[in-house]
Structure formats: C-alpha cells, structure tokens
Amino acid sequence: MLNFNYRNPTHVVFGKDRIAELDQLVPANAKVLITYGGGSVVRFGTLDKVKAALGNRTVIEFGGIEANPKYDTLMQAVDVARKENINFLLAVGGGSVMDGTKFIALATQFDGDTTSLLHHGFAPVPVADDKVIPLGVIATLPATGSEMNAFAVVSYQGGKFPVNHPNVYPTFAMLDPELTFSLPKIQVANGVVDAFVHVLEQYATYPVDARVQDRTAEGIMRTLIEIGPITVAEPTNYQARANLMWSATSALNGMIAVGVPFDWTTHMIGHELTAIFGIDHAQTLAVLLPSVWRVLKTQKHAKLLQYAERVWDITEGDENSRVEQAIVKTEAFFQQVGLKTRLRDHGVELSQIDSIISALEAHGMTALSETGKVDLAMSRKILEMSY
C-alpha cells in the first residue's frame, strides 16, 4: 500500500424527510445563497421546503447553473454573493450545482484573476483558508460524489477544468433518496455508470496490496450491478435508490483512493467529448472505458484479472480470455442500464477524432494513465477503437 493522508470533514445526513434539520446545520446568523440548476427543485417543491427550514435567515436565490457549470454563469453568482455579503452557500441539486457552488465559494473573496483558479489541475488552488465561504449541499441526483469531496469541474472556453481546495468539502451533505424519485431514467442511468466508473478509475490500475480499498471498491461495484437496473426501472423503489445514492457518494469520497494509484484517462478524454459534442459525462465514460482497457490491457492485467473474478465471478478460461470477458460484461452492463457504448451512436464522425486529439493537446492531456504513458497517439487509438 502506498503512503497516504486522509481527511473528510463532511457531515452526512442520510434518509427520508431530513430537510427540516437544516435549521441545526446552517449557522443561525448565516446570510445564505441557495444555488440550483434548471428549475426542477422549484417545480417539485424542494426549494420551498428548503427555504421554510431556513426560517428567519436572510436567503438569496441563484438558479440556472448548467449541467456542465460554466465559468461565466458562476461568476454571475459570485457577483451576487459579493454584493449581498453572503457568508454561507447552500447547493440544492446534482453534481454540477455542487461543483459550481464550490467554485463560487473559492472565487467570491479571491483577490486575483478568478480564471487563474481553473489552471491548477488537481493541485489545490491558491486561496487562503479564511477566504473560502462555507457551503452545504442537498443532493438531488446520485452520481458524481461531489457531495462529500473537495473537487469540482468547471467549463471555460471549450475546456473542462478540475478545481480543488481542502476547504470546499461541504460542511454537511443531505442525502434523501426520495428527492431523486422524479429524475428522468437517463439521468439515473448516467448516475449508475458515473459511480461505477469512478470506482474503476481508482481500482483498475496495478496491485499495491491495499486489501481494504480493493474489497470496498469491489463491494460498491457489485452493489451497482445488482441495483442499477432495478433503480432505473423502478424509480420509487426506496431501497434500490438509497443504495445507489450511498454507492455514488462512497465511490468518490476518498476512502477507496487512499494508498492506491489511480487512472483518470477515461475521464480526461471524456471531458473533451462533453465539451466538443455535448455528450453527457457518464455517457462518454460508457463509450471510452472498454477501449481504454483494451489498449492498456497489459499494464492493467493483474487488476483486470482480479476484477473479472471478484466482481463478475469469472473463473473459467485462460487469463486473457477472463479479462476480455470482464470487459464485455462491463460494456453489457452499461447497455443494460440504458447507455450507448459507441461514439457513432452519439453522432460523432470518425473524422472528428482529430478535433478531440487537438483539444487534449491544448489542455495538456498528453501523459495520461497511472503510468503517464498514454500519449496522444494512444488516446487516438482509444478513440478509434471506441468508434
């Protein structure tokens, strides 16, 4: 196992009918900016319940944060936060709203050029701890795990930029599975695959004898395989949706990442597909992951073999055939929950791969994977194989 530090200060409030507890979770003297997305929290009454629970606190609203939160939109919220002297942020929505709110928390009291916050990759951005506005979240879509980590992704000038700071862990995360019952099936399917691939990016690398992390990751994946199709087909099945919600949170709250190598190749290439073609994030992952594994089959052999046995119960055949069977089963699982697994299914032409490679180069994505050996030529091979 590799050396590691681990910290996660987020207070999780899980279960039915917990919104009334906001009164104990948000500081009594807080001036609150509620952030949300396209309006479903308004249509389904969630926003009214949140405002009622906040009681006599001063509350300002900012809606319209996009599915891939745009820098320009977030800066409008920053302007509101500055003008109103906001001292607490409350994100009500899915991962994009949470991500956007983390950026607002960092940018509101930042003295420099706020675009500079987008250019640090996974390294913490240079914002003083006492300049970060505290935030809480109410999750309405189980997918990204943003409710319990310190990372965000922001869209700017055709690129998607990771943003990271230890003080943007939400102070609390309210997870009520019933708030997700009204989601369209495709968003639920996206959430299943997003969580599944989050686990795999931290698991399918090379062995370091991290037994607890491996077994936890395998448990999350087996759970998603069991309940994924159920929760897509039965949106009000509370137990299935509750297990999806906690799986998505557990996939990216840091626990399975400690002491292990990770590989975000699928995500980094996928970000470019979203930015250029508007393909949903999880759907890019479903397209790319099988090809990433086939191209990197040799360097990932040991962990893919372990994945085949422990997650899919594949024990027959030689090692190479077991690995391939596991890849095929993974692809079939994505299809089972309702996602397409080929670039052409999303209307992307083979000739457009050049534009994806150019974007990867422009954004410095030239040494991907846990070994840093996935160059632009290998990324092209992955994309062509995904077509």
C-alpha positions in Angstrom: 0.0 0.0 0.0 1.3 3.5 -0.9 1.7 6.3 1.7 -1.4 8.4 2.2 -3.1 11.1 4.3 -6.9 11.1 4.6 -9.3 13.8 5.8 -13.0 14.1 5.2 -14.9 16.6 7.4 -18.3 16.4 5.7 -21.2 15.6 8.0 -23.6 13.2 6.1 -27.3 13.4 6.9 -28.9 10.4 5.1 -32.5 9.3 4.8 -36.1 10.4 4.4 -37.6 13.8 5.4 -34.4 15.4 6.7 -34.8 18.9 5.2 -36.2 20.3 8.5 -32.8 19.6 10.1 -31.3 22.4 8.1 -32.1 24.7 11.0 -29.5 22.9 13.1 -26.9 22.5 10.3 -26.8 26.1 8.9 -25.4 28.8 11.3 -28.2 30.8 12.8 -26.7 34.1 11.7 -26.0 32.9 8.1 -26.8 35.0 5.1 -27.5 32.2 2.6 -27.2 32.0 -1.1 -29.1 29.0 -2.4 -27.8 27.7 -5.7 -29.6 25.3 -8.1 -29.9 24.3 -11.7 -32.6 24.2 -14.3 -35.7 24.6 -12.0 -36.7 21.0 -11.1 -36.1 21.9 -7.4 -38.7 24.7 -7.9 -41.2 22.5 -9.8 -41.2 19.7 -7.3 -41.3 21.9 -4.2 -37.9 21.2 -2.8 -36.8 24.8 -2.9 -39.8 25.9 -0.9 -39.1 23.2 1.8 -35.5 24.3 2.0 -36.4 28.0 2.4 -39.0 27.1 5.1 -36.4 25.1 7.0 -34.0 28.0 7.0 -36.5 30.0 9.0 -35.7 33.7 9.5 -32.3 33.6 7.9 -31.7 36.0 5.0 -31.9 33.9 1.8 -30.9 34.9 -1.7 -31.5 32.5 -4.7 -29.4 31.9 -7.8 -30.7 29.4 -10.3 -29.6 28.4 -13.8 -26.3 26.6 -13.1 -25.8 24.4 -16.2 -25.3 20.6 -16.4 -21.6 21.4 -17.0 -21.3 24.6 -14.9 -19.9 27.5 -17.0 -17.4 29.9 -15.6 -19.4 32.9 -16.8 -22.6 31.7 -15.1 -20.7 31.0 -11.9 -19.2 34.5 -12.0 -22.7 35.9 -12.1 -23.4 34.1 -8.8 -20.1 35.4 -7.4 -21.2 38.9 -8.2 -24.4 38.3 -6.2 -22.5 36.8 -3.3 -20.2 39.7 -3.2 -22.9 42.3 -3.4 -25.1 40.6 -0.8 -22.2 39.8 1.6 -23.1 36.1 1.6 -21.5 34.0 4.3 -23.0 30.6 3.6 -23.7 28.7 0.4 -26.3 26.0 0.0 -26.2 23.9 -3.2 -29.5 22.1 -4.0 -29.1 19.9 -7.0 -26.8 17.4 -8.6 -23.1 17.3 -9.1 -22.9 20.2 -11.4 -24.6 22.5 -9.0 -22.4 21.3 -6.2 -19.3 21.7 -8.3 -20.3 25.2 -9.3 -21.0 26.2 -5.8 -17.5 25.1 -4.7 -16.1 27.4 -7.3 -18.3 30.2 -6.0 -17.0 29.5 -2.5 -13.5 30.0 -3.8 -14.0 32.9 -6.1 -16.2 35.2 -4.1 -13.4 36.6 -1.8 -10.5 35.9 -4.2 -8.4 39.0 -4.8 -6.8 37.9 -8.1 -7.9 36.9 -11.6 -10.6 34.3 -11.0 -9.8 32.5 -14.3 -6.4 31.6 -12.6 -8.4 29.2 -10.3 -9.0 27.0 -13.3 -5.4 26.3 -14.2 -4.1 24.2 -11.3 -5.4 20.8 -12.3 -5.7 18.6 -9.3 -3.4 20.7 -7.2 -5.1 22.9 -4.6 -5.9 26.4 -5.9 -4.1 29.3 -4.1 -7.0 30.6 -2.0 -6.4 31.4 1.7 -8.4 29.1 4.0 -10.2 32.0 5.6 -11.3 33.4 2.2 -13.4 30.3 1.4 -17.1 30.6 2.0 -18.5 27.5 3.8 -21.1 25.5 2.0 -23.6 22.7 2.5 -25.3 20.6 -0.1 -28.7 18.9 -0.6 -28.2 16.2 -3.3 -31.0 15.6 -5.8 -29.0 13.3 -8.2 -26.9 10.4 -7.1 -23.9 10.3 -9.5 -20.7 12.4 -9.0 -20.0 12.1 -5.3 -19.3 15.8 -5.2 -21.4 16.0 -2.0 -18.5 14.5 0.0 -15.3 15.6 -1.7 -13.3 18.8 -2.3 -13.2 18.6 -6.1 -15.1 20.4 -8.8 -15.1 20.6 -12.6 -15.8 24.0 -14.3 -16.3 24.6 -18.1 -14.5 27.5 -19.6 -13.6 28.4 -23.2 -14.3 24.9 -24.6 -12.4 23.1 -21.8 -13.3 21.4 -18.5 -11.1 22.3 -15.6 -10.7 20.5 -12.3 -10.7 22.7 -9.2 -9.6 21.6 -5.8 -9.2 23.1 -2.3 -9.4 21.4 1.1 -11.9 23.9 2.4 -14.6 23.2 -0.2 -15.6 20.0 1.4 -19.3 20.6 2.2 -19.8 21.2 5.9 -22.8 18.9 5.5 -24.4 16.7 2.8 -28.1 16.0 3.0 -28.9 12.8 1.1 -32.6 11.9 0.8 -33.2 9.2 -1.8 -36.8 10.4 -2.2 -35.6 13.7 -3.6 -34.3 11.7 -6.6 -37.5 9.9 -7.4 -38.6 12.4 -10.1 -35.4 12.1 -12.1 -35.7 11.0 -15.8 -34.5 7.4 -16.3 -31.5 8.6 -18.4 -30.2 10.7 -15.5 -30.5 7.7 -13.2 -28.7 5.5 -15.7 -26.0 8.2 -16.0 -25.6 8.2 -12.2 -25.2 4.4 -12.1 -22.4 4.4 -14.7 -20.7 7.6 -13.4 -20.4 6.0 -9.9 -19.3 2.7 -11.4 -16.5 4.3 -13.5 -15.4 6.5 -10.6 -14.7 3.3 -8.6 -12.8 1.7 -11.6 -10.6 4.7 -12.2 -9.2 4.2 -8.7 -9.2 0.4 -8.8 -8.2 -0.8 -12.3 -4.5 0.1 -12.2 -1.9 -2.1 -10.6 -1.8 -4.1 -7.3 -0.3 -2.4 -4.2 -1.8 -4.9 -1.7 -4.5 -2.4 -0.5 -6.9 -5.0 0.6 -9.5 -2.9 2.4 -9.7 -0.4 -0.5 -9.9 -3.2 -3.1 -12.7 -5.1 -1.2 -14.6 -1.9 -0.6 -14.4 -0.9 -4.3 -15.5 -4.4 -5.3 -18.4 -4.2 -2.9 -19.6 -0.9 -4.4 -19.4 -2.2 -7.9 -21.3 -5.4 -7.1 -23.9 -3.3 -5.4 -24.3 -1.1 -8.5 -24.5 -4.2 -10.8 -27.3 -5.6 -8.5 -29.4 -2.4 -8.0 -28.5 -0.4 -11.2 -31.1 -1.9 -13.5 -33.7 -2.0 -10.6 -33.4 1.6 -9.7 -33.6 2.7 -13.4 -36.8 0.6 -13.9 -38.4 1.3 -10.5 -37.8 5.0 -9.7 -39.7 4.9 -6.4 -38.0 1.7 -5.1 -36.6 3.4 -2.0 -34.1 0.7 -1.0 -32.6 0.4 -4.5 -32.3 4.2 -4.9 -30.8 4.5 -1.4 -28.1 2.0 -2.3 -27.4 3.9 -5.5 -27.1 7.2 -3.6 -24.7 5.8 -1.0 -22.7 4.0 -3.6 -22.2 7.2 -5.6 -21.1 9.1 -2.5 -18.8 6.3 -1.4 -17.3 6.0 -4.9 -15.6 9.4 -4.7 -15.4 10.4 -1.0 -11.7 9.4 -0.8 -11.9 6.2 1.1 -11.2 3.8 -1.8 -8.5 6.2 -3.1 -6.2 6.2 -0.1 -2.9 4.4 -0.6 -3.6 3.3 -4.2 -2.6 4.5 -7.7 -5.4 5.9 -9.9 -6.0 6.5 -13.5 -8.4 9.2 -14.8 -7.7 8.6 -18.5 -11.4 7.8 -19.3 -12.5 11.0 -17.5 -9.9 13.2 -19.2 -10.7 12.1 -22.7 -14.4 12.1 -21.8 -14.3 15.7 -20.8 -13.3 16.6 -24.3 -16.2 14.7 -25.7 -18.6 16.6 -23.5 -17.0 19.9 -24.3 -17.0 19.4 -28.1 -20.1 17.4 -28.7 -22.3 18.0 -25.6 -22.4 14.2 -24.7 -23.4 13.6 -21.1 -20.4 13.0 -18.9 -21.4 9.5 -17.9 -22.2 8.5 -21.5 -18.7 9.4 -22.5 -17.4 7.1 -19.8 -19.5 4.3 -21.1 -18.1 4.8 -24.6 -14.5 5.1 -23.6 -13.8 2.7 -20.7 -13.9 -0.6 -22.6 -11.4 0.8 -25.2 -9.1 2.3 -22.5 -8.9 -1.2 -21.0 -8.3 -2.9 -24.3 -5.5 -0.5 -25.2 -3.9 -0.8 -21.7 -4.7 -4.4 -21.1 -1.1 -5.4 -20.5 -0.3 -2.8 -17.8 -3.7 -3.4 -16.1 -3.6 -7.1 -16.5 -3.4 -8.1 -12.8 -6.1 -5.8 -11.6 -8.4 -6.6 -14.5 -8.0 -10.3 -13.8 -8.9 -9.6 -10.1 -11.9 -7.5 -11.3 -13.1 -10.4 -13.5 -13.0 -12.9 -10.6 -14.2 -10.8 -7.7 -16.8 -8.5 -9.4 -18.1 -10.7 -12.3 -17.3 -14.2 -10.8 -15.3 -15.1 -14.0 -13.0 -18.1 -13.2 -13.1 -20.2 -16.3 -10.7 -19.9 -19.3 -7.1 -18.6 -19.6 -6.2 -15.2 -18.1 -6.5 -13.2 -21.3 -10.0 -14.6 -22.1 -11.1 -13.8 -18.5 -10.0 -10.2 -18.8 -11.8 -9.9 -22.1 -15.0 -11.5 -20.7 -14.9 -8.9 -17.9 -14.6 -6.0 -20.4 -17.5 -7.5 -22.4 -19.7 -7.8 -19.3 -18.9 -4.3 -18.2 -19.9 -2.9 -21.6 -23.1 -5.0 -21.5 -23.9 -3.6 -18.0 -23.7 -0.1 -19.4 -26.0 -1.0 -22.2 -28.4 -2.8 -19.7 -29.0 0.4 -17.7 -29.6 2.3 -20.9 -26.4 3.9 -22.2 -24.9 3.6 -25.6 -21.3 2.4 -25.9 -20.0 3.6 -29.3 -19.0 7.1 -30.5 -21.0 6.6 -33.6 -24.1 6.1 -31.6 -23.7 9.7 -30.4 -23.4 11.1 -33.9 -19.6 11.5 -33.8 -17.9 11.0 -37.1 -14.6 9.2 -37.4 -13.1 12.3 -39.0 -13.9 14.3 -35.9 -11.4 12.4 -33.8 -8.8 14.9 -34.9 -10.6 17.7 -33.1 -10.6 15.6 -29.9 -6.9 15.0 -30.1 -6.3 18.7 -30.7 -8.3 19.5 -27.6 -6.4 17.0 -25.5 -3.1 18.6 -26.7 -4.3 22.1 -26.0 -5.3 21.2 -22.4 -2.1 19.4 -21.7 -3.6 15.9 -21.6 -0.6 14.2 -23.2 0.6 11.9 -20.5 -2.4 10.1 -19.0 -3.0 6.9 -17.0 -1.5 5.6 -13.8 1.9 5.4 -15.6 1.7 8.6 -17.5 2.4 6.8 -20.7 -0.9 7.4 -22.6 0.2 9.9 -25.1 -1.8 11.5 -27.9 -1.2 8.5 -30.2 -2.6 6.1 -27.7 -5.5 8.4 -27.0 -6.2 8.4 -30.7 -6.1 4.6 -30.7 -8.6 4.5 -27.8 -11.0 6.9 -29.6 -10.8 4.9 -32.9 -11.4 1.7 -31.0 -14.4 3.4 -29.3 -16.0 4.4 -32.7 
